[in-house]
């Protein structure tokens, strides 16, 4: 399998209820079309055993704009035999300078979540 190039946009999921990475969670990345106001899906990936999601977007396709990461939290919690209050989490953010690196993690429990822009 070829090595995956580093993505200018990264994320990881942390299950703060259990103190473990959020492994095997589906994440979809979208970009908002500024003309039509339609969300265009760019990719869908699974988090790895460390809760990280590799290869979300390439440097060449990463442009300024409004992005959305859709985290499939209900499926994740169901896979652990638990019920989640949130069927999914969507994090919407603006990229103003595509030459910078953006890290947008999700800290998650069954009844709460938090996110921030990291480095």
N, C-alpha and C positions, 0 to 999 in steps of 0.2 A: 504494500500500500504506500503511495507516495506521501511524503511529509506535507502537512498542511501549513500554508503560509500564515504568518501572524495576521490576525484581523485587527483593524483599527478600532473595532467595537467589540468589547468582551463583556461577559457576564458570568456570574456563578450564583448558585442557589445554596443557601445554608438553611437547614432544618434546625431552627433554634430551639424547638421543643425537645428534640432528642440530642442536640449537639453534634449533628453529623451533616455531611454534605447532602444536598438534594440530588441524588443520582437518578438517572433515567427519567428525567422530566422533559416533556416536549416543549420546545420554545419556538415560536414563529416570529420572524422579523418582517415588519411592514414599513413602507415609506408612503407618506401622504402626497398625492399628486396635487400641487398647488393650484392647478387650473380647474380640475374636475372635482377636487375634494374627495377623491376615492383613495382608499387604502390599497396599495399594491403589495402583494406578498412577495418578499425577496427570497426567503429561505425558511426551512423548518429543520431543526436539529434536535438531538437528544443531549442532555447533560451527561457527562462521563461519571465515573465512580467518585471523582473528586468534586462533583457538582458543577464543573465548568463546561461551558458550551463553546466548542472550537469552531472556527470557520464560519462565523455568522455572515460576514460580508468581506469582500476583497477591497484592498486599498483603491483599486481602479473604479469600483462602483460606489464607493462611499463618498457622497456629496453632501453639501449643506442642505438641510431640510428638516422636516418633522418626521420622526420615527416612532414606531410602536413595537414593543416586545410583548408578546402574548404568551403567558406561562400557563400550562395546563395543570393547575394545582389539584383539581378534584381527582383526576386520573392518578396523579402522584400519590395522594393520600389513600385513595382506594387500593392502590397496589400494596400499601402498608397495612391494609385491613382497618383503616380509620376513615372517618367522615370529615369532610372539610366544610366550613362555613362558606368559603369562597370557591365557586366552581372554576374560576380562572382569575388571573391577575393580569391587567394590562398596564404597562408603564409607557407613558408617552413623553417624549423629550425632544428638544430642539438641538440640532447640530448646527453651529454657526461657523465653525472652522474645521473643515474635514481633514486638515493636516495634523490635528491633535488626536491623541488617543482618548477614547471614551470607555470607561468601565462602569457598568450599571448593574450592580448585584441586587439580588432579592433575598432578604432575610425573612423567613417564613415559619409560621406555626399554623395550626388548624384554624385559629380564630384571629390572627393578626398577620400583618406583613409590613415591611419597611424597605425602602430603597434609598439610594444616594448615588451621586456621581463620584466615583473613586478615580484612582489614577492607574 
